[in-house]
C-alpha cells in the first residue's frame, strides 16, 4: 500500500475538537492538543473521566468536560473528532455518524477508522515537525521525535526569527534578495576566517578555576612554607598523597562520565582516614572545583550542556552549597560522632539509590518539575556531606528520561559553580589544611577530567554505577562499625 498521506498544519484557533473517552488514551490525546495550544477549543465526553485526566483539566478550566455516555448532539459544531474508547463497535457507530456530518475522525490504535493521524510532534519555538509512520509504528515515531528534540538546538528559534527579520526587510525582486543574502552569508564560505566566540562565558569556568588555583596555592605557600621548608616537605610527602591521586583519578573518571560518584567516593575514603568533617568537605570541594571546572569546560566544548537547565541548577545549587557548608562548619565538630553517623548513613543510602538506578529500566521522558529546588537540595547535601550533587541531581534527571550525555554535561558544569561556592565558604572560615590530600585529589581529578568528558554517554552506565555503589556501601558500613 502506498503512503497517500498529505501533511498539513492546522491553525487550532479556528477549529473545535471533541474527544470521546476519559481514560489513559483520552489523557494522552488531551495533553497532545493542549501542548500545541493551551487555549484550544476542546470538549471531552466520557462515561468516566479518570482522576489523572481530571487533574490535568483543573489547569484548563475553559475545556468542556461531561462525565456521561456519548450522545448524538455532542457532534454539533465539531470540526474534528478523536475517539479514545476501546469498544470497537461503538467506535464504528460514532465514526459513521461523524462522517455523515462532515467531521473528520481519529480513532486511537485503529488505523482503518482514522481519517487523519496525530503524529509525534517536535516543537522548538516557531519550528514544528510532525512525524507519521502511516499508523504502522507509533513507537518508532516517538523515538524519532526524541532523537530530533535532542539533535535540534534549543536556540534554533533565534535563527528562525533572524531569517524572518531578513525576509521582512527585503521585499524587492528575487535578484535583489539574492544579492543581499549572498553578502550576508559570504563570511560563512571563508574557511580562513577565524571563528569568533560570540559568548565569552564559554571559558568562564576554566578561567575562574585558574584564578582560584593561583590564589589557593599562593596563600598556602606564602603563609605556611618557606623555600627551605618546601624542600623538606617534598622529601616527606606522606603515602596518603599518592593514594589520593588514585582516588581523585577514579572518582573524577566516573563522575565526569556518568555524572556522579566523586564526592561520595572521596568522602567515604577520607572518613576512614579519621579526617575532621569540615576538613573532609572543604578538601573535597576545593579539589573538585578544579576537576569540575576542566570537566565542565570539556563538556561545553563537546556540546553536552543545556544552557537553560544549567542556570536553573547552578544558581539555587550555589545558595544550597553555602548554607550546607556553614551548617557543617558550626555543627560538624561539636557533634562529631553524631554527624559521622549521619553522613555514613547518608552515603550508604546514596549507594543503595545508585544500585536501584543502575537496574532501573529505561523510562519514558517526563517533565522535570521544581528544577530549582533540585539544584538547592543537591548543593546543600553536597556541601554538608562532602558529596551527593551527582547522586541527587544526575539520578533525578536520568530517572525523568533525559539523555545521558546532556544530563552529565550540564550537571558537571553546574557542579563547578556549586563547588566554587562551597570552597570559598570553607576557605573563608577554616583556611586551608590537609594539603597533601587536596593536592592529590586535584592532580588525579584534573588528569581524568578530559578523558571522562569524552566517555560521557559511552561508558557502560550500569557498570560504573554499581562499582561506585559497592565502594560507597562498603566504606560506609566500615565507618559505622568504627563509630559504634
C-alpha positions in Angstrom: 0.0 0.0 0.0 1.4 3.4 -0.9 1.7 6.2 1.6 -1.0 8.6 0.4 -0.9 10.9 3.5 -0.8 14.6 2.8 0.7 16.5 5.8 -0.9 19.8 6.8 -0.6 22.1 9.8 -3.9 23.3 11.3 -4.4 26.7 13.0 -6.1 25.2 16.1 -7.6 28.6 16.9 -10.0 28.2 14.0 -11.4 24.7 14.9 -13.3 22.9 17.6 -12.2 19.4 18.8 -14.1 16.7 20.6 -12.5 13.8 22.5 -14.7 10.8 23.4 -13.1 8.8 26.2 -11.7 9.7 29.6 -9.1 7.0 30.3 -5.3 6.9 29.7 -5.7 7.2 25.9 -8.0 10.2 26.4 -5.4 11.7 28.7 -2.7 11.3 26.1 -4.8 12.9 23.3 -5.9 15.7 25.6 -2.3 16.5 26.6 -1.2 16.4 22.9 -3.7 19.0 21.9 -3.1 21.3 24.9 0.6 21.2 24.4 0.2 22.7 20.9 -2.4 25.3 22.0 -3.3 25.7 25.7 -6.3 27.8 24.6 -7.7 25.2 22.1 -11.5 24.8 21.8 -11.9 21.4 23.3 -14.8 19.3 24.6 -14.4 15.9 26.4 -17.2 13.4 26.8 -16.8 10.1 28.7 -18.8 7.7 30.9 -15.9 8.0 33.4 -13.1 10.6 33.5 -10.1 9.2 35.2 -8.5 11.1 38.1 -5.3 11.9 36.3 -7.2 13.4 33.4 -9.3 15.5 35.9 -6.1 16.7 37.5 -4.8 18.0 34.1 -8.2 19.6 33.3 -8.1 21.6 36.5 -5.4 23.7 34.9 -7.5 24.4 31.9 -11.0 25.5 33.1 -12.1 26.5 29.6 -12.1 22.9 28.4 -15.7 21.5 28.5 -16.0 18.1 30.2 -19.1 15.9 30.6 -19.0 12.7 32.6 -21.8 10.8 30.8 -22.2 8.5 27.8 -21.9 9.9 24.3 -25.0 11.5 22.7 -25.5 12.4 19.1 -25.9 16.1 19.9 -22.3 16.1 21.1 -21.2 16.3 17.5 -22.9 19.6 16.9 -20.4 22.4 16.0 -17.5 20.0 16.0 -14.8 20.1 13.3 -12.5 17.2 14.4 -13.3 14.1 16.5 -10.9 11.9 18.4 -12.3 8.6 19.7 -10.4 7.2 22.7 -12.5 4.2 23.7 -11.7 0.5 23.4 -15.1 -0.6 22.3 -14.7 -1.2 18.6 -18.4 -1.4 17.6 -19.1 1.8 19.4 -16.2 3.5 17.7 -17.5 2.4 14.3 -21.0 3.7 15.0 -19.7 7.1 16.2 -17.4 7.4 13.2 -20.2 6.8 10.8 -22.4 9.5 12.5 -19.5 12.0 12.5 -18.6 11.4 8.8 -22.2 12.0 7.8 -21.9 15.4 9.3 -18.6 16.1 7.5 -16.5 15.6 10.7 -13.0 14.1 10.3 -12.2 11.3 12.8 -9.2 9.9 14.5 -9.7 6.6 16.3 -6.8 5.7 18.7 -5.0 2.5 17.8 -7.5 1.7 15.0 -6.0 3.0 11.7 -8.9 1.7 9.5 -11.2 4.0 11.4 -9.0 7.1 11.0 -9.5 10.0 8.6 -6.3 11.6 10.0 -3.5 10.7 12.3 -2.0 12.7 15.2 1.8 12.5 14.6 4.7 12.7 17.1 5.5 16.4 17.3 8.8 18.2 17.7 8.3 21.8 18.9 11.2 24.2 19.1 9.8 27.7 19.2 8.4 28.5 15.7 9.9 25.3 14.3 7.4 22.4 14.4 8.0 19.0 12.8 5.3 16.3 12.7 6.3 12.6 12.3 4.0 9.9 11.0 4.5 6.2 10.2 1.2 5.9 8.4 -0.3 4.4 11.6 2.1 1.4 11.4 4.5 2.1 14.3 3.7 4.9 16.8 6.7 3.8 18.9 9.1 4.5 16.1 7.6 7.9 15.5 8.1 8.7 19.2 11.7 7.6 19.1 12.4 9.7 16.1 10.8 12.7 17.9 13.0 12.2 20.9 16.1 12.0 18.7 15.2 15.2 16.9 14.4 17.0 20.1 18.0 16.3 21.3 19.6 16.9 17.9 18.0 20.3 17.2 19.5 23.0 19.3 17.2 25.0 21.7 18.2 28.3 20.1 17.0 27.3 16.6 14.2 29.8 17.1 16.7 32.6 17.3 17.9 31.7 13.8 14.3 31.5 12.6 13.5 34.9 13.9 16.6 36.4 12.3 15.7 35.0 9.0 12.2 36.3 9.4 13.5 39.8 10.0 15.7 39.5 7.0 12.7 38.4 4.9 10.6 41.3 6.1 13.2 43.9 5.4 13.9 42.7 1.8 10.8 42.8 -0.2 12.4 43.6 -3.6 12.6 41.4 -6.6 14.4 38.0 -6.5 17.7 39.3 -7.8 17.9 42.0 -5.1 17.1 39.5 -2.4 19.8 37.1 -3.7 22.5 39.8 -3.8 21.7 40.9 -0.2 21.6 37.3 1.0 24.9 36.5 -0.6 26.5 39.4 1.1 25.1 38.4 4.5 26.3 34.8 4.2 29.6 35.4 2.4 31.6 35.1 5.7 30.3 31.5 6.1 32.2 30.5 2.9 35.6 31.7 4.2 37.3 28.8 6.0 40.3 31.0 6.7 38.3 33.4 8.8 39.0 32.6 12.4 35.9 31.6 14.4 34.9 34.3 16.9 33.3 33.3 20.1 30.1 35.3 20.5 29.8 34.4 24.1 32.8 34.8 26.3 31.4 32.8 29.1 32.4 29.6 27.3 35.7 29.8 29.1 34.3 31.3 32.3 34.6 28.1 34.4 38.1 27.4 33.2 39.4 30.9 33.8 37.8 31.2 37.3 39.4 27.8 38.1 42.9 29.0 37.2 42.5 32.2 39.2 41.3 30.4 42.3 44.1 27.9 41.9 46.7 30.7 41.9 45.2 32.3 45.0 44.9 28.9 46.7 48.5 27.9 46.2 49.8 31.4 46.6 48.1 31.7 50.0 49.4 28.4 51.2 52.9 28.8 50.0 53.4 32.3 51.3 51.8 31.8 54.7 52.9 28.3 55.6 56.1 27.4 53.8 59.4 29.0 53.0 61.7 27.7 50.2 63.7 25.6 52.7 60.5 24.2 54.3 59.2 23.4 50.9 62.2 21.2 50.1 61.9 19.3 53.3 58.2 18.9 52.8 58.6 17.5 49.3 61.0 14.9 50.7 58.5 13.9 53.4 55.4 13.5 51.2 53.1 11.1 53.1 51.9 7.9 51.3 48.3 9.2 51.5 49.2 11.8 48.8 49.7 9.1 46.2 46.6 7.3 47.4 44.6 10.4 47.0 45.9 10.8 43.4 44.4 7.4 42.6 41.1 8.2 44.5 40.8 11.5 42.7 41.5 10.0 39.3 39.0 7.2 39.7 36.3 9.4 41.3 36.6 12.1 38.6 36.7 9.5 35.8 33.4 8.0 36.9 31.9 11.4 37.9 32.7 13.0 34.5 31.5 10.0 32.5 28.2 9.3 34.3 27.6 12.5 36.3 28.0 11.2 39.9 30.3 9.5 42.4 33.2 12.0 43.0 32.3 13.4 46.4 30.8 10.2 47.8 33.8 8.1 46.9 36.3 10.7 48.3 34.2 11.4 51.4 33.9 7.8 52.5 37.7 7.3 51.9 38.6 10.3 54.0 36.2 9.4 56.8 38.1 6.1 57.2 41.3 8.1 57.5 39.9 9.9 60.5 39.9 13.4 59.0 37.6 16.0 60.6 34.3 16.5 58.9 34.6 20.2 57.9 38.1 19.4 56.5 36.7 16.5 54.5 34.1 18.5 52.8 36.4 21.5 52.4 39.2 19.4 50.9 36.8 17.6 48.5 35.2 20.8 47.2 38.5 22.6 46.9 39.9 19.7 44.8 36.7 19.1 42.9 36.4 22.7 41.9 39.5 22.3 39.6 38.5 19.0 38.1 34.8 20.0 37.7 36.0 23.3 36.0 38.0 21.3 33.5 35.3 18.7 33.1 32.6 21.3 32.7 34.5 23.2 30.1 35.3 20.0 28.2 31.6 19.1 28.2 30.7 22.6 26.9 33.3 22.2 24.2 31.8 18.8 23.2 28.3 20.3 23.1 26.9 18.4 26.1 25.5 21.4 28.0 21.8 22.6 28.1 22.2 26.3 28.9 18.7 26.8 30.3 18.9 23.8 32.6 22.4 25.0 33.7 21.0 28.2 35.1 18.2 26.5 37.0 20.6 24.1 38.6 23.7 26.3 39.2 22.1 29.4 40.9 20.0 27.5 43.6 22.8 25.0 43.9 25.3 27.8 44.9 22.8 29.0 47.6 22.4 25.5 48.9 26.1 24.9 49.0 26.8 28.0 51.1 24.1 27.0 53.6 25.3 23.4 53.8 29.0 24.5 54.3 28.0 26.9 57.1 26.0 24.2 58.9 28.9 21.7 58.7 31.4 24.3 60.0 29.3 25.2 63.0 27.8 21.8 63.8 30.4 19.3 62.5 33.0 19.5 65.2 30.6 20.0 68.1 28.5 16.9 67.3 31.3 14.9 65.6 30.2 11.3 66.4 26.6 12.0 65.6 27.5 13.8 62.4 29.8 11.0 61.3 27.0 8.5 61.8 24.5 10.7 59.9 26.9 11.1 57.0 27.9 7.5 56.9 24.2 6.5 56.8 23.6 9.1 54.2 26.4 7.9 51.9 25.2 4.3 52.4 21.6 5.3 51.3 23.1 7.1 48.3 24.9 3.8 47.4 21.6 1.9 47.6 20.0 4.5 45.4 22.7 4.1 42.8 22.0 0.3 42.7 18.3 1.0 42.2 19.0 3.4 39.4 21.5 1.1 37.8 18.9 -1.7 37.5 16.0 0.6 36.6 14.6 0.0 33.1 14.6 2.8 30.6 11.6 5.1 31.2 9.7 7.5 29.1 10.8 11.1 29.1 8.9 13.1 31.7 8.7 16.8 32.6 11.1 17.9 35.3 9.3 20.0 38.0 11.0 22.1 40.7 14.4 22.1 39.0 15.5 25.0 41.2 14.7 23.1 44.4 16.5 20.1 43.0 19.6 22.2 42.5 19.3 23.7 46.0 18.9 20.3 47.6 21.9 18.9 45.7 24.1 21.8 46.7 23.0 21.7 50.4 23.7 17.9 50.9 26.8 18.0 48.7 28.4 20.7 50.9 27.3 19.2 54.2 28.1 15.6 53.3 31.2 16.1 51.2 29.3 14.6 48.2 25.9 14.0 46.8 25.4 16.5 44.0 25.7 13.9 41.3 23.6 11.1 43.0 20.8 13.6 43.8 20.7 15.8 40.7 22.0 13.5 38.0 20.0 10.5 39.2 16.8 12.5 39.3 17.2 13.9 35.7 18.1 10.5 34.4 15.1 9.0 36.1 13.0 11.5 34.2 14.2 10.1 30.9 16.7 12.8 30.0 19.5 11.9 27.6 22.6 10.8 29.5 25.2 13.0 27.7 23.3 16.2 28.2 22.5 15.5 31.8 26.1 14.6 32.6 27.5 17.6 30.8 25.1 20.1 32.3 25.3 18.8 35.8 29.1 18.7 35.6 29.3 22.4 34.6 26.8 23.4 37.2 28.9 21.4 39.8 31.8 23.7 39.2 29.9 26.8 40.4 28.5 24.8 43.4 31.9 23.5 44.4 33.4 27.0 44.0 30.8 28.5 46.4 31.4 25.7 48.9 35.2 26.1 48.6 35.1 29.8 49.2 32.9 29.4 52.2 35.2 26.7 53.7 38.3 28.7 52.8 37.0 31.9 54.4 36.0 30.2 57.6 38.6 27.5 58.1 41.6 28.4 56.0 43.4 25.5 54.3 44.5 22.2 55.8 45.5 18.7 54.6 47.5 20.0 51.6 48.7 16.6 50.5 45.2 15.2 50.3 43.8 18.2 48.4 46.8 18.3 46.0 46.5 14.5 45.4 42.8 14.8 44.6 43.4 17.8 42.3 46.1 16.1 40.3 44.2 12.8 40.0 40.9 14.5 39.1 42.4 17.0 36.7 44.2 14.3 34.7 41.0 12.3 34.5 38.5 15.1 33.6 39.1 15.5 29.9 39.1 11.7 29.3 35.8 11.4 31.3 34.1 14.1 29.2 34.9 12.1 26.1 33.4 9.0 27.7 30.1 10.7 28.6 27.3 8.7 27.3 29.6 5.9 26.1 30.9 4.3 29.3 28.5 1.5 30.5 26.5 3.4 33.0 25.2 0.4 34.8 28.7 -1.0 35.4 30.1 2.4 36.7 27.1 3.0 39.0 27.3 -0.5 40.5 31.1 -0.1 41.1 30.7 3.2 42.8 27.7 2.0 44.8 29.7 -1.1 46.0 32.6 1.0 47.2 30.4 3.6 48.9 28.3 1.0 50.8 31.4 -0.9 51.9 33.2 2.2 53.1 30.0 3.5 54.9 29.5 0.2 56.7 33.1 0.1 57.8 32.7 3.7 59.1 29.5 2.8 61.1 31.3 -0.1 62.7 34.3 2.2 63.5 32.0 4.7 65.2 29.8 2.3 67.2 
